[in-house]
Amino acid sequence: MNTILVIADPNFEKSVAIKQADKLSQLYNAKLHVVYFYYEDLRGLGDKGDAFKESLIARMDDKANDQLAELCENNLNTYEIVWQKHIHTWVNHYAENEKPLMVVKTGNRSETMFYTPTDWHLIRECPAPVLIVAEDKWSRTPDILASVDLQTQLPDKQALNHKILETSTKLASKLNVQVHVCYTPLFSPVLRDFGLQFKDEVEAKAKQDLSATILQLSKQYQVPVDNFHIHAGKPELVIPSMAAKYHAGIVVIGTVGRKGISQKLLGNTAENILSFLKTDVLALKP
């Protein structure tokens, strides 16, 4: 039986991730494995620290059992309390070994130069698909927006396009909703200001060059041609705008993790749009 790994919202104050994961578990006939993370630095406390840890985990275990009994009907669901400071490290290890269908977590969409939240680590590093759930959505409708790079010539990115479209159409079929496909060709405001490039011309050329590709993908994935949308601009701005326009509840996007200083300074499209989107984001890797 497939398993969906759920990172529970902290302190039992909310249940956004569990509720969304429970809906998905019914669609995919999967069970949930819900993990409640907690950590305190108890160094130097000796036996008192050990006693505190045991007592706290016991209390959390009782609350977790009550919460899941209230929220979920599937008695095959499991849970555990994990004492871990670096959540992404534990999750990545679990995903590598257990191969869950996906990882579900409520979004924490803030970033500074010197602190990378768990969301970003999971998007960059987790081998399983990662669904970042929005607490406050623009729309409750569950239509899906699939973001792809239709002009790439790289085999791995072309394969990722197909993975995004296949995942989107399968999920849309289960939800009985539409799929919209978004492609954002690069457009330079600097070149525009010098009269060397114009947005409407970039879009028109892309539509002309991609007409055969769109027709082929439309037939392959049963997505109407009219649901393929080409809008030039910065993806982190265009994609949220299109998600709002087409009432998408989920945006499916590909992500390739960066390393070193480029990870801090550049991130990637999936990471950059998190601060702009008010919808769920399903991030897939090649």
N, C-alpha and C positions, 0 to 999 in steps of 0.2 A: 504494500500500500504506500502511495506517495506521502511524503511528509512536508509540511510547510513549517519552517522555523520562524517563530515569532519572538521578537525582542519586546517584552512587555514594557508599557509605559511606567516610568519610575514612580515609586511611592504609592502605587495603587490609586492615584488620584484620577487617572483617566484610563480609558480602555479602547482608544481609537484603533491601535494596531490589532488588538485581539478581535474586535468586531469586524474589521475589514478582512482579516485572515479567516475568520469563521465563515464569512460569505464565500470566499474563494475555496475553502475546503469543501463546501457543499457542491460547488461547480466542478471541481476536479476529483471529487471522491477521495479526498486526502484527509489525513489526520493532522492535528496541530501538535507541535512540540513547543511549548511556551517557556521562555527562559526569563527569570527575574534576576537582574544583576544588582549587586550591592557591593560596596567596598568602603572600608575605613582603614586608615593606617594605624595599626595597633602595636607597632613596634615599641618595645620598652614597657609594655603593660603586663607582660608575663601571663600568669594564670588568670588574672582578672580580664585580660584581653581575650583569652581563649573562652572564658565563661560568657563574656559579652557576645562574642561571635556565635557561639552555640545557641544562646538564648534568642538572639535576633533572627537567626536562620529558622529556628522553630516557630517564631511568631510569623515570619514571612511565609513559611510553608502553610500555616493554617489559613492565612489571608488569601494566598494564591489558590488554594483548594476551593475556598468559598467563592472567589471571583470567577473562576472557570466554571464552577457548577451553575452559577447564575447566568453567565454569558453564552455558554456553549452546551449543545445537547449531545454531541458526540462523546460517548464514554470511552472511546479509544484514544482521546487526546491525552497527552502527557505533559508534565512540567517539571522544572527543577529550579532550585535556588543556586545561583553561582556567585561565589565571592571572587570578583575579578575587577581589577581597575581598568584594564584595557579591553573593552567589550569587543572591539573588532578582531583582536587577536584570537579570542576564544571562538567567535563566530566563524572566522575564516578557517580555523582548524576543523570545526564541526562540519562546515560545508564541504571541505576537501575530503573528509572521511565518510560522511553520511549521505552526501549528494541529495540534499533537499530539493524539492520542486522550486522553491524560492525562499528568500528571507524577507520578512515583513517587519518594518519599523516605522514608527511615527517620526516625521521629519523634525530636525533641529537645524534650522537654516541660517546659521550665522557662521562667519569665518573671519579670522584675523590672520595677520602674517605669521603669528607665532603659535597659533592653536588650530589644529585641524579636528573638527568634530567627528564623531563616530560615523555620521552619514557619509562624509567624504571618503573616509578610510574604506568603508564597505563598497562604495561605488568604484573606487580605484582597485581594490584588492580582492574582494570576495569572489570566489569562483562560481557561485550560484547567482541566478538573477536576483536583483535586489529591488523590492517595492518600497519606496519611501512614501508613506501615507501622509496626506495633508490634513491638518486638523480643521481648517476653515476653507472650504472649497468655494470656487465661483459658482459651481453648478452641481446639483445632485445627479444629473444625467450621466450615464456611464459610457457615452460614446468615446471612441478611442482615436487618438492622434498618433500616427506612426511617423517618426522623423527619420529620414534616410538621406543618403548622399547619392543621388542618381547619376552624377557625372564622374564618380570616382572610377579609375582604371585599376586600382589595386585589388588583387584577388581577395585578400582578407576582408577588406571593407565591402566588397561586393557580396561576399558570403554573409557578412554581418547584416547587410540590407535584407537579404532573404530571411535571415533569422528573425529580424524585427518584424517583417511583414507576416511571416508564418505565425509567430507568437501573437501578433495583434489580431489576425483574422481568426485564429482558434479561440482566443479569449472573447472576441466580439460575437462569435457564433454561440458560445456558451451563455453570454449575457443578452443575446438577441438585440444587438445594437450595431451601429454603423462604424466603419473604419474610414478615417480621412488620412491621407498621406501627404506629408509636408516635406518639401525640399527648398533649401535656402541657398541659392547661388551667392557667391561672394560679391560684395559690392563695396566700393571704396568712396566714402564721402569726400576724401581729399581729391581723388581723380574727378569726381563730379564737380567740385568747386573750380577745378581748372578746365572744365568743359571737355574732359577726355572720356568720361563714362557717365551714363545715365541709367537710372534704375529701371525705367520701362523698357529700354533697349536690352539690358541684361536679361530681364525676365522674358522678353519676346524671343530672344535668341535661344535661351535655355529651353523654352517650350518647343521651339522648332527642332532643336537638336535632339530633344528627348521624346519626341512624339512616338517613335517606334518602340522605345524602351517602355514608356508608360502603357502603351497598348498591350505589350507582351505581359507586363506585370499585372495589368488589370485582368487579363484573361486567366493568368496563372493563379491569382489569389482571389478572384471574384470580387474585386473592388471596382466600382464604377469609375470610368475615366474622369468624370466630373468631380470625383472625390480626391483627385490628385491636384495638389495646389503648389504653385511655384511663386515664392515671394523673396525677392533679394533683400539682403540686409544682414545684420548681425544675428546669428542663430539664437543667442540668449535673449534677444528682444523679440524676434519674429515668432519663435515657437510659442512662447506664452501668449502673444497676441492672437495667434491662430487657434490655440487651445480655447481661448475665451470666445473667439468668433464662432467656432464650430461646436461649442458646448461640450468639449471633451472632459470626461471625468478622469481619464488615464492617458498619460503621454508615455509612449514606448520609445526609448532612445538607446543608441549604442554608446558604449564608453570604452575608452582605451586609457588605462592608468598611466600617468607620467611618473618619473622618478626624479629625485634630487631637487635642485632649486627650481626647475621648470614646473615641478608639481606645485610648489608654493606660489609661483608668480603667474602661471598660466591656467592650471587646472585643465578641464576640458569642457565641451559643450554641456554634457549632462550635469556637471557640477555647477557651471555658471548659471544655468537656468533655474536652479533650485531657489534662489533668492527672489526670482520674479514670478514663478508659477504658484498658483493656488489650486493645484490639482495633484493627484497621485502621479508619481514618476516610477516607471518600471525600467530599470537600467540593465541592459544585456551586454555581455562581453563577446568578442569573437569566438 
